[in-house]
Amino acid sequence: MSPDGTVTVQVALTTAGCPLRTQIQRDVEKRLGSLPGVTDVKVVTTEMSPADKKNLMARARKRAQENPPATDIPRRTRVLAVSSGKGGVGKSSVTVNLAAGLASRGYTVGLLDADIAGFSVPRMLGVEGKLQAAPGEPGERARIEPMTKKVGPGLIKVVSMGFLSPENEAIMWRGLMLNRGVQHFLEDVAWGDLDYLLVDMPPGTGDIQMGLARMLPRAEMLIVTTPALAAQKVAVRAADMARKGYLRVAGVVENMSGFTCGHGERYDLFGSGGGARLANEIGVPLLAQIPLEPAVSVGGDRGEPAALGEGEAARSFSDLVDAVTDVAPVIEMRDCTARMLDAVGAAAAGEQPPA
């Protein structure tokens, strides 16, 4: 402050054409002008450097992650978001077959189809119907009941826009609405007890991906790629997005890794080595290599996941289940911190503590 009471303030904006520039200037002038001894306020606006913008966004993402919204997902549940960075690599197929494989081992698996506009999970699982809201206790809001599919000793609980919209109608929502849809599926669904929650992510690294990092900061990412170099390079962006959102990347899955014909000859129709290269580049394990096999596509069309059948693809999905339960195991100890926190929360709410 100068001797005559003039205060000069420099404000760095994210862009020179910031629409809030005038409002920010007025707010600063009003706040500082009310202080004792201040006779005049001069606000000088500048534009942030690329490095400053990057650091600001990193701080904003970290702060948002520290205050996630409340959900019905138990603390013990391992949340795995399956992403690829691009479409056409079989990400939904991997998600559905991983869910089926986990359920066949006796796990209770939640499957959230976050690809709002491009949903395919209901058909691939062979689950039909309409989502219904279950009445809550007096004074509580109603919750959406997920659709269910029994798989051997386990269970899959599914929520998808496909249970709310006809399969042949386009969903024309902007990014904010898409993100809000996923938020409803997280906050307003009675998921109940889950061992795993798998999230089938849409292609890209946009609103839904950033929203998930804020809503489920404990989520871990599985990155799906094909052997092709182009798919691998795009998948790197998905891993980068996860880490910028402070999400752990648990591993890489290579899909369509090769085709073996009837007489035993193997053909690398989409190239080779993409999964290993990606895993090495981002420093995580290659969890499985899923072959290109007609049973996967046919099973998806019929609602009969290939993971539950026989053949090379089924064995590869079994390997994937083994790898996932190794890198992201479910904590089963009754006296672990997560169980204790759930019990305390239930007791505080006057509910029956979880078993």
HUPESUL-V169159 format. One record per run of one state. SS is the DSSP state (helix for helix, strand for strand, loop for the rest). FROM is the first residue (numbers start at 1). TO is the last residue. Records with the same first field share a line. If there is no record, write none. Layout:
BEGIN
SS = FROM-TO  FROM-TO
END
This chain:
BEGIN
loop = 1-5  14-20  34-39  48-49  66-77  84-90  105-107  114-120  126-131  135-142  146-146  152-153  160-160  164-174  188-188  190-195  201-206  216-219  227-228  245-247  256-258  261-265  268-273  283-285  291-293  303-305  309-311  328-336  349-355
strand = 6-13  40-47  78-83  108-113  132-134  143-145  147-151  154-159  189-189  196-200  220-226  248-255  259-260  266-267  286-290
helix = 21-33  50-65  91-104  121-125  161-163  175-187  207-215  229-244  274-282  294-302  306-308  312-327  337-348
END
